[in-house]
Amino acid sequence: MYSLIMFICGLISLCLKFKHLLMMLLSLEFIILSIYLSLYFMLIMYNYEFYMLMIFLSMSVCESVLGLSILVYLIRTSGNDYLKTFNMLW
């Protein structure tokens, strides 16, 4: 139940905080944490192994590193992280 509330709050914040790229990345990380929490509870409930959680954490770390590297590149080239100023994204 908590993971569903977290997921919905993450989606709402993703939709409302579309001005800055950093805020969008933080909202995506919050959504990933809610998915991780629901997957953890599901694996505990069915007494499965937790190898899937390690794979999921590895993929989410790779996704967040890629997002941060894009953020750093955009800030170095343009000087800000406003999404409206980038013509290549829209």
N, C-alpha and C positions, 0 to 999 in steps of 0.2 A: 504494500500500500504506500509506504514512504517513497519507494523508488518511482512509482507512478506520479506522485505529487512532485517529486524532484524533476522528473522528465517534463511534465507540463510547465513547471516554473522555468525550466531551461529553455523550452520552446518559446514561451512568452517573452523572456528576456532576449532571446535571439531575434525575435521579430521587432521588439521595441528599441533595441540598442544597435541599430544598423548604421549609425554615423561613423563610429570608429572601428577599425579592423581589430584592435586589441580586445575591445568589449565583445565582439562577435566570437573571437577565439576563446575567450573565457566562458562564454555561454555554451560553446560546443564542448568544452572540457567538462562543464557541469552536466551536460547531457550524457557524455561518455561515462562519468562517474555514476549517474543514475542507472545506466544500462549495466555497468559492472556490479552494482549493488543488487539489482534484480537477478542477474545471472548467478551471483554468489548465493542468494537465498534459494534459487531454484536447484542449484547443485547440492546444497545442504539438505533440502527437502527430499530429494531422490537418492541421496547417499552416493553420488558420483564422485569421480576423481576431480581434482582441481587443475588439471593440466590445461583445460580450455581457458581458465582464468589467466594463466601465465601467458598464453598466446594472445589473448585479448589485451592484456596489459602491454605486451610488447608492441602490438599494432597501434595501440592508442598513444604510446610514447613516441613512436615513429611519426604518427600523424601530428602530434603537438610540436615536435621538433621541426617538421616541415612547415607548419604554420608560422612558427616563430622565425624561421629563416626567411620566409617570404615577407614577414612583417619588418624584419631588420633591413632587408633589401629595399623595400618600398620606402622606408623612412630615410635611408641613406640617399636614395635617388631623388626623392621629391621633398623631403623635409617634414612630412606629416603623415598621419595615418587615416586621414579622412577618405572615406570610400567614394564620396561624390566627386572628388577631384581627379580620379583616375578614369580616363576615357577608355582604357583597355578593359576595364571590368564591366562597363555598362554598354 
